[in-house]
Amino acid sequence: MEFNLFHFSALLSVAFVASHAVQSSEDYWRSVLPNTPMPKSVSELLQSPEWMDEKSTVVDVGEGNVGVNTGNSNGTGTHVEVGKGSGVGVITGAPGEKTEIGVGRGVVVRSENRGKPVYVGVQPGVTPFDYQYAASAAQLHDNPNVALFFLENDLHQGTNMNLHFTKPTTTTNFLPRKVADSIPFSSNEIPEIFSRFSVKQNTLESETIKSTLSECEAQSIKGEEKYCATSLETMIDFSTSKLGKKVIAVSTVVEKESEMQRYRIVGSKKLGEKAVICHKQNYPYAVFYCHMTNNVKAYTVSLVGNDGTKAKAAAICHTDTSSWNPKHLAFQVLNVKPGSVPVCHFLPEDHVVWVPY
């Protein structure tokens, strides 16, 4: 399933205007990581709506409320207000025309099915990258991406794998830290979260939100430090607090989306044995489940598909899986036991691996 904000992206508009009026998320990246290129998977989550012009911006951020005014030299302008529990109002003005849009009590969240998600059969908000997660027989049968898991012994030139690299199915964008921090993010505040985003109980959206919060709040496994970042700034802060500021950020890049096909490994490069891995979650705005675990190796793997599609995939190999759920998808796919052999997996395009250099 996929979360989409209401068509005029009111909340995101507020977020991007506010971020540029003070210090944008992109500027924060540059200030903390001046020598670290931003992966496309991250920059795509910072895209502002096309109708916004940043030539003039006034922002007022109060407790539970955000007010934004943008004005341009050509006479056009935009006024956005978000009040806690009071909804979102947008007024855009252009020469000779005026558009007003209002949404009562929160931003509407839509679920639009554009096809199967990356992991077919996985319950909302839970991913195979949660090592306490247990896969069912049905999920094993329905999941076309089980080959994302492989053994480290297979990580060499000439190995063939059946893979399906799909484009990200969750298109929600980052909110700047100040805006994200003003929104509750706790299982104890689920009624308030549902109210903010006009989500009804007992729906796919509500179950996805609850599942993501539950995963973020679950106890870490042995040797794991975890954190759910609700903004790019907090993802940067967590990663650099564990690895230092001399880091690189890597994501999977695929030339084009294609059907399930055979890929051949044409090369690999070891990035290091210390990493923070951040997985994009299903949520009304961009949230990343980040964790640092002991006994890992990070790689970039170059692959070529039968149809000529090229991919440079980020891969993580876990050399100690003894604390994982014995029924985890990886063990069932690879027919190995926890702690017996290193288990590796490729990452989807919207996930990020941080490694020191």
Summary of the structure (lengths in Angstrom):
residues: 357
radius of gyration: 21.2
end to end distance: 36.5
largest distance: 70.6
contacts: 1163
relative contact order: 0.18
helix: 24%
strand: 31%
